[in-house]
């Protein structure tokens, strides 16, 4: 797991808490902020996931090159 995946997951969780708190205290602005934070988190986690896929692909290519050398 890379830092973008971890930070993204943390933002998503924090956003869910903020959204729930907004519902509890009947604050639409807090709910919206929570949803926005969740979206940011999901985007950041997706970016981290893509970085991991790319890193794994690069390692696979390196391993294939070594095997044929």
C-alpha positions in Angstrom: 0.0 0.0 0.0 1.3 3.4 -0.8 0.7 6.7 0.9 -2.0 7.9 -1.6 -4.0 4.7 -0.9 -3.8 5.2 2.9 -4.5 9.0 2.8 -7.4 8.4 0.4 -8.9 5.8 2.6 -8.5 8.1 5.6 -10.3 10.9 3.8 -13.1 8.6 2.8 -13.6 7.5 6.4 -13.4 11.1 7.8 -15.9 12.2 5.2 -18.3 9.5 6.2 -18.0 10.6 9.8 -18.5 14.3 8.9 -21.5 13.4 6.8 -23.1 11.4 9.6 -22.4 14.2 12.1 -24.0 16.7 9.7 -27.1 14.5 9.5 -27.1 14.1 13.3 -27.0 17.9 13.9 -29.1 18.7 10.9 -26.4 20.6 9.1 -26.6 20.3 5.3 -23.3 22.1 4.9 -21.5 19.6 7.1 -23.2 16.7 5.2 -22.0 18.2 1.9 -18.5 18.8 3.2 -18.4 15.1 4.3 -19.6 13.9 0.9 -17.0 16.1 -0.8 -14.3 14.7 1.4 -15.4 11.1 0.6 -15.1 11.9 -3.1 -11.6 13.4 -2.6 -10.6 10.2 -0.7 -12.0 7.9 -3.4 -10.1 9.8 -6.1 -6.8 9.8 -4.1 -7.2 6.1 -3.3 -7.9 5.4 -7.0 -4.7 7.3 -7.9 -2.8 5.3 -5.4 -4.2 2.1 -6.8 -3.2 3.1 -10.3 0.3 3.8 -9.1 0.5 0.3 -7.6 -0.7 -1.3 -10.8 1.9 0.7 -12.8 4.7 -0.3 -10.3 3.7 -3.9 -10.5 3.7 -3.8 -14.3 7.1 -2.2 -14.4 8.5 -4.9 -12.1 6.9 -7.6 -14.3 8.6 -6.1 -17.4 12.0 -5.9 -15.5 11.6 -9.6 -14.4 10.8 -10.7 -18.0 13.8 -8.8 -19.3 16.1 -10.4 -16.7 14.7 -13.8 -17.5 15.5 -13.4 -21.2 19.0 -11.9 -20.7 
